[in-house]
């Protein structure tokens, strides 16, 4: 996986409108008009968001007669999830080690207090 894919994916996901579009597409394909309905913005503005998502590989668009339905593409999201999962495991292991250390410190403090 190339780092520029991650940058493009996270850049596309940084905008709440684009995340909402992806959430909508998770339930099935939709055209630009359908995707624009919940937003207070023009179809050209929605189209710009769709271009960002398409460049990031998060959606694909096809042509059916006059319509251009959009669909969610999971591969880039899977790559981003795999990248984040690595760091989630790192932090969980770090916190587990910290818990063990703190428990050890508490036991030593109790033992030291009893001796006095």
Phi, psi and omega in degrees: 000129180274144182298328181295332175296316179297316180299316179295318179296310181293326176298317179293322181284348183292340183263130182296329178295316180294323177295322178294322177297316178297320179298318178296317182290342177296338179266000177140165183292157181206155176266176184300318181299316179295321181289331182282337186310310185285356185251147176269064178208163183285162175297322176299324178293318176298320179300323177296318177298319180296324178296320178297314179296322180291317178298326180282352180079015182274338176223163171229154179233142177236174179242124175231103184055240181272351186263152174235080181295144178252147176221150180288138175244118190277341189303312181293325176295323177296320178297316180295320178297317179297319179297315180292325180300322178303315181284329175298314178298317179303311183290323177298316179296321178296316179293323176298317178296321178295319177301315179298316180298314181294320176299318178297317179297320179296316179298318180294321179295320178295316179298320179292321180293325180291327181291333183276000000 
